[in-house]
């Protein structure tokens, strides 16, 4: 009896679907020769297309422009501010010392970025991208500093106004906001269109020297946000094998500071093997060594160039819409509430003044309203 009941229930639920199957021609559709062109468009799958190559956009290769070989958009020495050049551009070599002519940065193929930067300079009336570079070590031979200088050289060639901040002398975060090094750092951040952050990795994460700099940059100072809407590029150097702990932490910091971090990043393993030896100016090998302490050719160096090129492209695109990225619903409503409160306070003050000058007696006013006749 149970078997019969089960059969009747199964028939009751499946019966209509069997009828629908027979009634629907779509369920009996079979491919015909008319569909052959559509079938031929499908790409052959390899191992089930694990990389989902069927949805890839077609890549457009931009050929190098030979006209930009060796071209530079750097600020000429005679048009640069001498005090800024001396204080914030330690990556530059003296004119006539011969290093600039042999510099590996000058030989890079950067025609696409150079064209974009050149067009941006013309359309903005010579307003260069303003880039602040931070590094995270005070050692005499700091590899994060050496990497910061190499990054700055690439950016400078691409027409950026680059300033490298020296963290030496910056106090540990406390209440001394008027300290000259603190004010210098904050003013540089407000001045900038984008940042480049480079920190060593120590004990699996960024150093205290670097984090201290970020701690001194507030999210807001009155109505000014020193970092919001700016672009950010992150990089790290390691004493051992390649790691990404520090760049990941830098990305978290960048997001917290409301910055737009570019997708690419650089991580230099065993940094002590990646740079040439230091050479004193005036040495017979100074020019040949390109000034010494330079990043040697490798895939790591190529990735650094990729990062700087990408950073410039993103910053050029986003700088034009800087005000748009700083417009937030929560802040608009907060400003409106503050404005309404201030307006109400002014009206009450005006009513009080009117009462003193011959209007209703003060004792008859309640919140600025004459209640004597009520």
Buried (B, 14 or more C-beta within 10 A) or exposed (E): EEEEEEEEEEEEEEEEEEEEEEEEEEEEEEEEEEEEEEEEEEEEEEEEEEEEEEEEEEEEEEEEEEEBBEBBBBBEEEEBEEEEBEBBBEBBBEEEEBBBEEBBBBEBBBBBBBBBBBEBBEEEEEEBBBBBBBBBBBEEEBBBBBBBBBBBBBBBBBBBBBBBBBBEEBEEBEEEEEBEBBEBBBEBBBEBBBBBBBBBBBEEBBBEBBBBBBEBBBEEEEEEBBBBBBBBBBBBBBEEEEBEBBBBBBBEBBEEBBBBBBEBBBBBBBBEEBBBEBBEEEEEEBBEBBBBBBBEEEEBBEBBBEBBBBBBBBBBEBBEEEEEBEEEEEEEEEEEEEEEEEEEEEEBEEBBEBBEEEBBEEEBBEEBEBEEEE
